[in-house]
């Protein structure tokens, strides 16, 4: 995947995870809430991976 794809997927996972977390909290479903938290972290990691790819590309391009 390229950096833009990683970032977009990361944003999507964060949003879906947040929704799951909030719905789980609202209805008292700890399992859904935990899945939401995990998906939010997955999204954050994907976004970070995209940022790292951008930094590497910028560094290589400058060389």
N, C-alpha and C positions, 0 to 999 in steps of 0.2 A: 504494500500500500504506500501511496505517497503521503506527504505530510498533510495536505489538505483533507484527504480522505480520513486520516487518523483523527484530525481535529474535529471534522464533522461528525464522525461516529462517536467521538468522545462527548461532544455536546449533546448528541441524541441520547446516549446512555445516561448522562447526568440528568437530563430532563425526565426520562422515563423512570430512572431510579428515584428521583425526588418525588414523582407522582406516586410510585409504589410505597415509598416510605410514609408519605403523608396520608394516603388512604389506609395503610396498615395501622398507623397511629390512630386515625379517626375511628376505625371499626374495632380496634383492639386486637388486631392480628399481628402478633409479634413476628411470625414467620415472614409475612409479606413485608413488614417494616424492615426486617433484617436483609431480605433480598434487595429491597430498595437501596439500603445503605451500601451494600456490596456493589450494586450496579452503578451507583454514583461514584464509588472509588474506581471502578473499572473505567468509567468515562474520564475521570480525572487523569488516570494513567495513560489512556489513549491520547488525550490532548497533550500531555507532557511528552509523550513519544513523538508526536508531530512537531512539537517545538524543538525537540532535540534534533530531529532530522533537518529542520530548517537551519539550526545553528551549525550543524556539520556541513551542510551544503554551502552556507555562506563562508565558512572557514576554508573549505576546499576551493571555492571560487576565487577567494582572495589570494590563494597560493600561486 
